[in-house]
Structures are given as C-alpha cells and as structure tokens.
Amino acid sequence: MIVRVWAVAVLTLAAASTAVHAADPRYPNWPCAQAKVPEISLAAVWAGPELGDAETKWKDDAKVAALVSKLSARKTPMDEAEKSVKEFLSGSGSDKTANAKLLFAGLFDTLNAQRSQVMNGLERVSRKQRDAADKIREETIQLQALQGASSRDDAKVDALSNELIWKTRIFEDRNKVVRFVCEVPTAIDQRLFALGRLIQQEME
C-alpha cells in the first residue's frame, strides 16, 4: 500500500507540474491545454450591421430576453435553438433587422458572461489544485521520513498512507473534472458563432 501511495503521489505531482509549466505565463492559474482567450471578440462572431443601442436595450424586450435565456442554455439542443431563431425572426415582419440585432446582442452578452463565469471557476479550482499538490508533496516527504525512522511508528505510517491515498484520489478526480470543463468555453464559442451566423442569414 505504501509503495502505491508513493507512486500515485509522484505521478500526480508530475502531472500537476507539467500542467503548470505548460500554462501561458500571462495566466498562471489557467489549467487548460486550450489557450485562454478572456473574451469573445464581437468581430469574430458577427459580420452583420452595427448593434448600436441593441447592446443595452435587448433586456428591455421580454420576448427577446426569454428567447436569449433559452438559446444560451447549453441544455437546449442546437437544432431546437436554430428552429427557435428562425421562427422568431420569420414572425418579426418589418422589425426583423431590429429584432435580429437585439437577439444577437443578448446572446453575445449572455454567452460571454457564461464563458467568463466558467473560466473564473476553472482558475479558482486550479489555485486549489496547486495548494493540494503542495500539501501532498509535504505529506509524501513526511511519509518517507516515517518509513525510514529507526523507531518506526506503523500506526502513524498507516494513517498518513491512508490520508495520502484519499488526497491524491480527490486531486485526480478534480483533474478529470477540470479537463471536462476546459471544453466548455470552446463549446460556448461555437454556439455563439453558429447562432450568430444563422441570425445573419435570416436577416438577408
């Protein structure tokens, strides 16, 4: 058991060290392999007319705000989202362009905020993981010292071994979650780009 604990601790800390060294030095707490892009650029996802006051007024339109909430939810399938966009704009009549701008402005605002929230959460977890890695490293050294002591206390060795197993397991589980969540900002980018392109097509 003690050998396994040592192996797990070493491998885990090696992985953590690799992640830290691979990070963009501008964002030391960013844990993802994907490059951190703090905000989505409007120009990258919208080639339609200038949004103007739609950037602030979309919240005042209850129908638009409700649709934005639905479209920006990741649980809403993209085919359903696209159908909702088409139905909304096809029923807008002469207000189609104005409504399209309001709708996209709401999506851009909401999805950017979602994205920032996810990224901030990832960086918070990254800081916790760094602290956890330091603690595991310290306790691994303590375990080595206990194992090599002339008057070895087996009860303490077993207790610390079990604690290290538990902490490394939590560390590894969190790393798995982080790898999964790292995909979310990209998914948000893709969703916004796809819906923005559809809105522009429906305007034409």
C-alpha positions, -999 to +999 in steps of 0.1 A: +000+000+000+028+024+009+045+018-024+013+025-042+008+058-023+042+069-032+038+061-069+004+078-071+017+109-053+047+112-076+027+106-108+000+131-097+025+158-088+044+152-120+012+158-139+004+189-119+039+202-125+036+196-163+003+215-164+018+244-145+049+246-168+026+244-199+004+273-189+005+306-206+027+328-183+002+356-187-024+334-170-006+314-144-038+299-129-052+288-163-053+250-162-064+241-197-044+230-227-066+253-248-052+289-249-071+313-227-090+340-246-105+362-219-134+374-240-151+366-273-144+393-299-176+407-314-159+409-348-151+372-346-187+362-344-207+389-360-204+404-395-239+419-396-249+456-391-237+475-361-256+466-330-258+501-317-282+505-288-293+469-291-263+460-269-282+475-239-318+475-250-322+438-256-330+432-219-360+456-222-378+433-247-393+405-226-397+382-256-361+387-267-348+382-232-368+350-228-355+336-261-319+346-252-322+327-220-334+296-239-309+298-267-279+304-244-287+274-222-264+245-231-291+220-223-311+234-253-301+213-284-287+233-313-313+221-337-340+233-313-322+266-308-319+271-346-356+264-351-365+289-324-343+316-341-359+310-375-395+311-360-388+343-341-373+362-370-398+349-396-426+363-375-409+397-370-421+413-402-407+447-408-389+446-374-367+417-385-334+435-386-341+453-353-351+421-336-322+402-351-298+428-336-315+426-302-314+388-303-277+386-311-268+414-287-285+394-260-267+362-269-234+379-272-238+395-237-252+363-220-228+338-235-198+360-229-209+362-192-214+325-190-180+319-205-163+343-180-180+325-151-168+291-163-132+304-168-131+321-134-143+289-118-115+269-136-089+293-123-103+290-087-100+252-089-065+255-104-054+275-074-069+249-051-052+221-070-018+239-067-023+241-029-034+205-028-003+194-048+019+213-023+002+196+006+006+161-010+042+168-016+048+178+020+030+147+033+048+124+010+081+137+024+067+132+059+058+096+050+093+089+037+107+102+069+084+080+090+092+049+069+129+054+074+128+062+111+148+039+134+118+037+157+092+034+131+056+040+142+035+017+120+002+033+131+014+068+120+027+053+087-006+037+080-026+068+090-006+091+067-006+065+039-044+064+040-046+102+041-024+104+011-044+079-008-076+099-001-060+133-010-044+120-042-078+104-052-095+138-047-068+155-066-071+131-096-109+134-096-107+172-097-082+170-126-107+149-145-135+174-139-112+202-149-103+185-182-140+181-190-149+217-180-120+230-201-141+221-232-170+244-221-156+278-232-149+264-267-184+249-268-198+284-259-177+300-287-190+275-312-226+280-301-224+318-303-207+316-337-233+292-351-263+312-338-248+345-349-243+331-384-278+318-385-292+352-374-273+370-401-285+345-427-321+350-416-317+388-419-308+386-456 
